[in-house]
Amino acid sequence: MSSATSSSVGSPGVDVTVKHTMLATLQRLLPTQTVAPAYHRRLIGAGISDTNVQSAFLAMHALAIGVGALAAVWVVVGKNPSVTTWFPAAMLGGLAGWWIPKSWLASKETQRRVDIATDFPIMLDLLQISLQGGMGLPAAWDVVASTLAGAGDPLALEMRRIDLEINLGTSWKSSLFAASERTGVPEFRALGSLLQQTERFGTEMSTMIQVLSDSLRHAEIESLEERAHRASVFMLVPLGVLLLPSTLLLVVTPLLSMLLETLQGTTAN
């Protein structure tokens, strides 16, 4: 009987239950609604849209601050238990616990934005081909989203969300503008303005989408060229710092040696 009880207590299922209970307690103490709007937008921009995951991330962020502060105090107290020592250590440890999840979130947000912006011209090309094949915009949008879907593609996920909003009665302009605010990708706003213009003036949608795709690619090429020129300028700094001292040593050292020998010979005479 005792062996059965000990095995049940040490089972993985019980450990998982305890972890879920602790996490749920932290979520109740720190609900998602207490998150600042800017922080909430960053979670959405990083692809964390589930409210349970958001509250879990907030709870883990607060836990990281506490753990960082306690770990720093534990390290310092053994050497010098004075208040003037452990209080700054707790501040630094808490700051580290605050910065690490925040930097991770910023990297996820940036990577997701880059992934969406990189796939956007491809999405426009596929959308143009579907429209030229005789599909309507909603059907073409759904086909392209299904084509891009796979391995959690962020652009496909955003397209699915926009498609759901359109089916619920939201206009294309409003939905695409909201996607631009949510992801930080201005191409969604440009596409929304383009669809509004085609609806207002009756221009051919596939042609306008091709023009937008070409302009995005042209802007990307210009950005790459600008970064290449900037990188060449930045390379001058390490080259100057590393090559200039060695060049001076190779040129000046023999001259100084010859000058010293000449002076010594003159002094001896």
ChimeraX attribute file (.defattr): number of C-alpha atoms within 10 A of each C-alpha:
attribute: neighborCount
match mode: 1-to-1
recipient: residues
	/A:1	6
	/A:2	7
	/A:3	8
	/A:4	9
	/A:5	10
	/A:6	10
	/A:7	11
	/A:8	12
	/A:9	12
	/A:10	11
	/A:11	11
	/A:12	11
	/A:13	11
	/A:14	12
	/A:15	12
	/A:16	11
	/A:17	11
	/A:18	12
	/A:19	12
	/A:20	12
	/A:21	12
	/A:22	11
	/A:23	17
	/A:24	16
	/A:25	12
	/A:26	18
	/A:27	20
	/A:28	12
	/A:29	12
	/A:30	17
	/A:31	16
	/A:32	19
	/A:33	11
	/A:34	11
	/A:35	14
	/A:36	10
	/A:37	10
	/A:38	9
	/A:39	13
	/A:40	18
	/A:41	18
	/A:42	21
	/A:43	24
	/A:44	18
	/A:45	24
	/A:46	22
	/A:47	19
	/A:48	18
	/A:49	13
	/A:50	11
	/A:51	14
	/A:52	14
	/A:53	14
	/A:54	20
	/A:55	23
	/A:56	20
	/A:57	19
	/A:58	23
	/A:59	21
	/A:60	18
	/A:61	18
	/A:62	18
	/A:63	16
	/A:64	21
	/A:65	23
	/A:66	17
	/A:67	17
	/A:68	22
	/A:69	24
	/A:70	18
	/A:71	15
	/A:72	20
	/A:73	22
	/A:74	15
	/A:75	12
	/A:76	18
	/A:77	14
	/A:78	9
	/A:79	10
	/A:80	12
	/A:81	13
	/A:82	10
	/A:83	10
	/A:84	9
	/A:85	14
	/A:86	22
	/A:87	16
	/A:88	15
	/A:89	22
	/A:90	22
	/A:91	17
	/A:92	17
	/A:93	22
	/A:94	22
	/A:95	16
	/A:96	18
	/A:97	21
	/A:98	19
	/A:99	15
	/A:100	14
	/A:101	18
	/A:102	15
	/A:103	11
	/A:104	12
	/A:105	20
	/A:106	16
	/A:107	13
	/A:108	18
	/A:109	21
	/A:110	16
	/A:111	13
	/A:112	21
	/A:113	20
	/A:114	15
	/A:115	14
	/A:116	21
	/A:117	20
	/A:118	15
	/A:119	15
	/A:120	19
	/A:121	20
	/A:122	15
	/A:123	21
	/A:124	22
	/A:125	18
	/A:126	19
	/A:127	25
	/A:128	23
	/A:129	17
	/A:130	19
	/A:131	21
	/A:132	15
	/A:133	11
	/A:134	10
	/A:135	15
	/A:136	11
	/A:137	16
	/A:138	13
	/A:139	15
	/A:140	20
	/A:141	23
	/A:142	16
	/A:143	16
	/A:144	22
	/A:145	22
	/A:146	14
	/A:147	12
	/A:148	19
	/A:149	16
	/A:150	11
	/A:151	7
	/A:152	9
	/A:153	15
	/A:154	21
	/A:155	22
	/A:156	22
	/A:157	17
	/A:158	19
	/A:159	22
	/A:160	18
	/A:161	14
	/A:162	22
	/A:163	19
	/A:164	13
	/A:165	16
	/A:166	17
	/A:167	11
	/A:168	9
	/A:169	9
	/A:170	14
	/A:171	15
	/A:172	19
	/A:173	19
	/A:174	16
	/A:175	22
	/A:176	26
	/A:177	20
	/A:178	16
	/A:179	22
	/A:180	20
	/A:181	16
	/A:182	17
	/A:183	25
	/A:184	21
	/A:185	19
	/A:186	16
	/A:187	20
	/A:188	22
	/A:189	20
	/A:190	17
	/A:191	21
	/A:192	21
	/A:193	17
	/A:194	18
	/A:195	19
	/A:196	15
	/A:197	14
	/A:198	16
	/A:199	12
	/A:200	9
	/A:201	8
	/A:202	9
	/A:203	13
	/A:204	12
	/A:205	19
	/A:206	20
	/A:207	14
	/A:208	17
	/A:209	22
	/A:210	17
	/A:211	12
	/A:212	19
	/A:213	21
	/A:214	15
	/A:215	13
	/A:216	19
	/A:217	15
	/A:218	12
	/A:219	12
	/A:220	14
	/A:221	12
	/A:222	12
	/A:223	12
	/A:224	12
	/A:225	12
	/A:226	11
	/A:227	12
	/A:228	12
	/A:229	11
	/A:230	11
	/A:231	11
	/A:232	10
	/A:233	10
	/A:234	11
	/A:235	10
	/A:236	11
	/A:237	11
	/A:238	10
	/A:239	10
	/A:240	12
	/A:241	10
	/A:242	11
	/A:243	12
	/A:244	12
	/A:245	11
	/A:246	12
	/A:247	12
	/A:248	10
	/A:249	12
	/A:250	11
	/A:251	11
	/A:252	12
	/A:253	12
	/A:254	11
	/A:255	12
	/A:256	11
	/A:257	11
	/A:258	12
	/A:259	12
	/A:260	12
	/A:261	12
	/A:262	12
	/A:263	12
	/A:264	11
	/A:265	10
	/A:266	9
	/A:267	8
	/A:268	7
	/A:269	6
